[in-house]
Amino acid sequence: MKKLLILPLLFFLFSCNENRLLNQYEDIPQFNWEKSNVPSYSVNIADTDAKYKIIIGLRHTSGISFAEVLVHLKMTSPSGEVVETPYILELRDKENGSLNGSAMGDIADFEVAVEDGFTFKEAGTYQFSISQEMEQETISGVMEVGLVIDKLKE
């Protein structure tokens, strides 16, 4: 009987994200994001006419000492063209210092759409990487770094 209840739930959960091409988070060892640790991701793009939303995510401790984090998103196309774009991730509200995103206890999840309506020039497998570009060698309190790519509905 339990299996009969679980199957519709699983179907519902997976069918809700039919336009999600990538939702991948990489663990950061000991919650210390070193400059040398550059998480990477891979996604196959088939539809070059579609528009996509690209989201960078951070899971971090609520005690992180930075209000914002400078990152670079590097994208390598199937033909080898490289585009690197800097983004500032605002982890805290500038006025009151509260955490942006959702927080539960000592853990905060922050996701921001860095590209909305993005089109890929060619079909094939794209490689992405996210590097931290702060002055400090290490950002303490970062638990995971993620990349989410959604195909937008027309």
C-alpha positions as a Python dict, from the first residue, in 0.01 Angstrom:
ca = {
    (1, 'M'): (0, 0, 0),
    (2, 'K'): (286, 241, 81),
    (3, 'K'): (431, 190, -266),
    (4, 'L'): (103, 298, -422),
    (5, 'L'): (114, 624, -227),
    (6, 'I'): (481, 695, -300),
    (7, 'L'): (465, 646, -678),
    (8, 'P'): (217, 931, -746),
    (9, 'L'): (420, 1158, -519),
    (10, 'L'): (744, 1079, -704),
    (11, 'F'): (572, 1135, -1040),
    (12, 'F'): (443, 1472, -919),
    (13, 'L'): (784, 1582, -794),
    (14, 'F'): (966, 1490, -1113),
    (15, 'S'): (701, 1626, -1348),
    (16, 'C'): (717, 1972, -1184),
    (17, 'N'): (1072, 2024, -1309),
    (18, 'E'): (1039, 1913, -1668),
    (19, 'N'): (1208, 2234, -1789),
    (20, 'R'): (1498, 2206, -1543),
    (21, 'L'): (1806, 2097, -1738),
    (22, 'L'): (2054, 2124, -1454),
    (23, 'N'): (2030, 2149, -1076),
    (24, 'Q'): (2370, 2059, -940),
    (25, 'Y'): (2542, 2166, -620),
    (26, 'E'): (2902, 2085, -533),
    (27, 'D'): (3013, 2040, -171),
    (28, 'I'): (3278, 2276, -36),
    (29, 'P'): (3520, 2086, 193),
    (30, 'Q'): (3515, 2201, 557),
    (31, 'F'): (3290, 2496, 452),
    (32, 'N'): (3597, 2689, 333),
    (33, 'W'): (3571, 2797, -31),
    (34, 'E'): (3932, 2829, -147),
    (35, 'K'): (4019, 3015, -467),
    (36, 'S'): (4172, 2692, -598),
    (37, 'N'): (3837, 2509, -558),
    (38, 'V'): (3643, 2584, -878),
    (39, 'P'): (3323, 2378, -899),
    (40, 'S'): (3237, 2269, -1252),
    (41, 'Y'): (2917, 2161, -1424),
    (42, 'S'): (2817, 2017, -1759),
    (43, 'V'): (2488, 2044, -1946),
    (44, 'N'): (2371, 1939, -2291),
    (45, 'I'): (2177, 2204, -2483),
    (46, 'A'): (1965, 2077, -2772),
    (47, 'D'): (1732, 2371, -2838),
    (48, 'T'): (1915, 2686, -2947),
    (49, 'D'): (1589, 2870, -3020),
    (50, 'A'): (1473, 2848, -2658),
    (51, 'K'): (1546, 3096, -2381),
    (52, 'Y'): (1702, 2985, -2054),
    (53, 'K'): (1738, 3108, -1698),
    (54, 'I'): (2082, 3058, -1540),
    (55, 'I'): (2091, 3062, -1161),
    (56, 'I'): (2390, 3060, -925),
    (57, 'G'): (2326, 2921, -579),
    (58, 'L'): (2513, 2922, -250),
    (59, 'R'): (2431, 2724, 62),
    (60, 'H'): (2612, 2886, 351),
    (61, 'T'): (2611, 2922, 725),
    (62, 'S'): (2407, 3210, 862),
    (63, 'G'): (2722, 3344, 1028),
    (64, 'I'): (2906, 3405, 700),
    (65, 'S'): (3108, 3724, 739),
    (66, 'F'): (3049, 3859, 388),
    (67, 'A'): (2750, 4065, 276),
    (68, 'E'): (2841, 3998, -87),
    (69, 'V'): (3062, 3758, -277),
    (70, 'L'): (3228, 3822, -613),
    (71, 'V'): (3221, 3520, -843),
    (72, 'H'): (3304, 3452, -1206),
    (73, 'L'): (3088, 3222, -1414),
    (74, 'K'): (3292, 3067, -1693),
    (75, 'M'): (3106, 2907, -1984),
    (76, 'T'): (3280, 2701, -2251),
    (77, 'S'): (3074, 2622, -2562),
    (78, 'P'): (3090, 2291, -2750),
    (79, 'S'): (3320, 2455, -3007),
    (80, 'G'): (3554, 2585, -2735),
    (81, 'E'): (3449, 2951, -2714),
    (82, 'V'): (3501, 3077, -2359),
    (83, 'V'): (3296, 3352, -2195),
    (84, 'E'): (3369, 3456, -1837),
    (85, 'T'): (3130, 3692, -1659),
    (86, 'P'): (3167, 3845, -1311),
    (87, 'Y'): (2869, 3863, -1075),
    (88, 'I'): (2826, 4004, -726),
    (89, 'L'): (2609, 3778, -510),
    (90, 'E'): (2442, 3992, -243),
    (91, 'L'): (2401, 3754, 49),
    (92, 'R'): (2272, 4021, 290),
    (93, 'D'): (2026, 4307, 258),
    (94, 'K'): (2224, 4632, 232),
    (95, 'E'): (1989, 4825, 460),
    (96, 'N'): (1925, 4591, 751),
    (97, 'G'): (2190, 4320, 713),
    (98, 'S'): (1940, 4033, 708),
    (99, 'L'): (2016, 3728, 495),
    (100, 'N'): (1879, 3717, 141),
    (101, 'G'): (1733, 3385, 31),
    (102, 'S'): (1584, 3135, 270),
    (103, 'A'): (1731, 3046, 607),
    (104, 'M'): (1650, 2765, 846),
    (105, 'G'): (1847, 2762, 1166),
    (106, 'D'): (2214, 2808, 1091),
    (107, 'I'): (2187, 2729, 719),
    (108, 'A'): (2091, 2973, 443),
    (109, 'D'): (2010, 2895, 80),
    (110, 'F'): (2067, 3175, -167),
    (111, 'E'): (1984, 3156, -537),
    (112, 'V'): (1997, 3439, -787),
    (113, 'A'): (1913, 3441, -1157),
    (114, 'V'): (2222, 3586, -1325),
    (115, 'E'): (2080, 3543, -1675),
    (116, 'D'): (1710, 3541, -1763),
    (117, 'G'): (1617, 3490, -2127),
    (118, 'F'): (1964, 3366, -2224),
    (119, 'T'): (2006, 3190, -2560),
    (120, 'F'): (2282, 2942, -2641),
    (121, 'K'): (2447, 2993, -2981),
    (122, 'E'): (2509, 2628, -3060),
    (123, 'A'): (2378, 2287, -2963),
    (124, 'G'): (2593, 2047, -2766),
    (125, 'T'): (2756, 2008, -2428),
    (126, 'Y'): (2850, 2325, -2242),
    (127, 'Q'): (3097, 2333, -1954),
    (128, 'F'): (3051, 2581, -1670),
    (129, 'S'): (3263, 2667, -1370),
    (130, 'I'): (3214, 2907, -1080),
    (131, 'S'): (3516, 3063, -909),
    (132, 'Q'): (3525, 3293, -610),
    (133, 'E'): (3716, 3612, -684),
    (134, 'M'): (3736, 3777, -343),
    (135, 'E'): (4056, 3939, -216),
    (136, 'Q'): (4075, 3673, 56),
    (137, 'E'): (4205, 3330, -37),
    (138, 'T'): (3923, 3159, 155),
    (139, 'I'): (3556, 3235, 216),
    (140, 'S'): (3456, 3060, 537),
    (141, 'G'): (3098, 2943, 580),
    (142, 'V'): (3021, 2833, 221),
    (143, 'M'): (2881, 2480, 227),
    (144, 'E'): (2783, 2427, -140),
    (145, 'V'): (2804, 2612, -471),
    (146, 'G'): (2544, 2535, -734),
    (147, 'L'): (2430, 2600, -1086),
    (148, 'V'): (2071, 2572, -1205),
    (149, 'I'): (1962, 2602, -1568),
    (150, 'D'): (1593, 2613, -1658),
    (151, 'K'): (1445, 2620, -2005),
    (152, 'L'): (1183, 2893, -2005),
    (153, 'K'): (833, 2815, -2125),
    (154, 'E'): (725, 2999, -2435),
}
